[in-house]
Every structure is written in structure tokens, then in C-alpha cells.
Amino acid sequence: MSEHEETKYVFAKSIKDLMANQSLDKITVTDIVKKVVKQGKRFIVILKINMI
């Protein structure tokens, strides 16, 4: 499994695990990141928001 595929898998598993306890619309990015980091995955997220 490539690193890209592994990252997608870890994110998907984290979201699925979180959904066992709460609905998808209540899950935050912070919840997902905390779950991913607990699984030992290191990553960098760059978020750019353009406001007009």
C-alpha cells in the first residue's frame, strides 16, 4: 500500500470510528486529527480559506 493510500485509509477509519459514537455532522476536523494522531500517523494539513 502506498503512503497516499495508507493516509486515506487512516482518515477513513478514523471517521468511521468516530461515527460509531456521534453523527457525521457533529464530527469536527479537530476530532478527526486527534484520532489520526492517536493512530500514529504523522501528516501536514494546509488549509487555505479565501474570503471575498
Backbone as CSV, one residue per row, in Angstrom:
resi,resn,N_x,N_y,N_z,CA_x,CA_y,CA_z,C_x,C_y,C_z
1,MET,0.865,-1.171,0.000,0.000,0.000,0.000,0.910,1.231,0.000
2,SER,0.637,2.161,-0.908,1.446,3.377,-0.973,1.139,4.279,0.221
3,GLU,2.008,5.244,0.473,1.808,6.155,1.600,0.516,6.952,1.431
4,HIS,0.223,7.344,0.195,-1.008,8.086,-0.086,-2.236,7.238,0.248
5,GLU,-2.237,5.989,-0.167,-3.357,5.093,0.115,-3.478,4.820,1.610
6,GLU,-2.347,4.675,2.285,-2.359,4.437,3.722,-2.957,5.632,4.466
7,THR,-2.612,6.834,4.040,-3.151,8.046,4.666,-4.660,8.114,4.479
8,LYS,-5.133,7.845,3.266,-6.574,7.845,3.014,-7.275,6.806,3.885
9,TYR,-6.669,5.630,4.017,-7.244,4.559,4.827,-7.356,4.982,6.292
10,VAL,-6.294,5.587,6.832,-6.290,6.007,8.234,-7.352,7.073,8.479
11,PHE,-7.478,8.036,7.552,-8.510,9.060,7.696,-9.907,8.433,7.649
12,ALA,-10.134,7.552,6.698,-11.446,6.909,6.568,-11.778,6.084,7.803
13,LYS,-10.812,5.334,8.312,-11.035,4.526,9.509,-11.329,5.421,10.707
14,SER,-10.624,6.516,10.814,-10.847,7.449,11.927,-12.264,8.011,11.900
15,ILE,-12.711,8.406,10.722,-14.070,8.945,10.586,-15.100,7.869,10.914
16,LYS,-14.870,6.665,10.418,-15.793,5.561,10.695,-15.867,5.277,12.193
17,ASP,-14.718,5.270,12.861,-14.692,5.036,14.307,-15.442,6.134,15.054
18,LEU,-15.246,7.372,14.656,-15.932,8.491,15.299,-17.439,8.415,15.088
19,MET,-17.863,7.945,13.915,-19.287,7.845,13.611,-19.991,6.775,14.446
20,ALA,-19.228,5.905,15.070,-19.827,4.900,15.952,-20.415,5.562,17.198
21,ASN,-19.918,6.758,17.527,-20.351,7.438,18.746,-21.124,8.725,18.506
22,GLN,-21.033,9.286,17.306,-21.725,10.546,17.025,-22.031,10.652,15.541
23,SER,-22.985,11.506,15.206,-23.364,11.644,13.801,-22.292,12.431,13.034
24,LEU,-22.255,12.214,11.741,-21.235,12.822,10.895,-21.245,14.342,10.984
25,ASP,-22.428,14.946,11.070,-22.486,16.410,11.113,-21.988,16.986,12.437
26,LYS,-21.743,16.151,13.430,-21.208,16.605,14.724,-19.698,16.381,14.841
27,ILE,-19.111,15.695,13.872,-17.679,15.407,13.901,-16.920,16.611,13.346
28,THR,-15.925,17.060,14.098,-15.134,18.216,13.678,-13.801,17.769,13.087
29,VAL,-13.143,18.687,12.401,-11.807,18.407,11.867,-10.862,18.087,13.023
30,THR,-11.017,18.792,14.124,-10.189,18.538,15.310,-10.367,17.112,15.807
31,ASP,-11.601,16.619,15.840,-11.857,15.235,16.252,-11.109,14.256,15.355
32,ILE,-11.179,14.490,14.063,-10.528,13.589,13.094,-9.016,13.619,13.266
33,VAL,-8.453,14.811,13.380,-6.997,14.947,13.518,-6.516,14.265,14.797
34,LYS,-7.219,14.472,15.899,-6.828,13.823,17.150,-6.846,12.307,17.010
35,LYS,-7.858,11.784,16.343,-7.981,10.335,16.152,-6.844,9.809,15.268
36,VAL,-6.521,10.532,14.211,-5.449,10.117,13.296,-4.107,10.123,14.021
37,VAL,-3.845,11.163,14.799,-2.579,11.268,15.522,-2.454,10.143,16.550
38,LYS,-3.565,9.765,17.203,-3.538,8.653,18.157,-3.145,7.348,17.476
39,GLN,-3.433,7.239,16.169,-3.095,6.027,15.427,-1.649,6.058,14.940
40,GLY,-0.929,7.126,15.280,0.489,7.193,14.957,0.800,7.731,13.578
41,LYS,-0.170,8.256,12.887,0.069,8.789,11.550,0.488,10.244,11.662
42,ARG,1.582,10.601,11.054,2.050,11.984,11.034,1.700,12.573,9.677
43,PHE,1.237,13.786,9.700,0.869,14.423,8.451,0.870,15.931,8.609
44,ILE,0.828,16.619,7.494,0.744,18.077,7.474,-0.501,18.443,6.699
45,VAL,-1.305,19.298,7.278,-2.507,19.755,6.609,-2.362,21.246,6.371
46,ILE,-2.553,21.663,5.141,-2.524,23.071,4.797,-3.933,23.441,4.335
47,LEU,-4.538,24.396,5.029,-5.896,24.833,4.706,-5.844,26.298,4.343
48,LYS,-6.292,26.612,3.154,-6.294,27.982,2.715,-7.743,28.394,2.497
49,ILE,-8.155,29.437,3.187,-9.510,29.934,3.056,-9.448,31.305,2.426
50,ASN,-10.118,31.455,1.311,-10.198,32.755,0.646,-11.545,33.366,0.941
51,MET,-11.524,34.536,1.485,-12.772,35.238,1.770,-12.850,36.437,0.820
52,ILE,-13.955,36.529,0.169,-14.147,37.625,-0.789,-14.935,38.726,-0.146
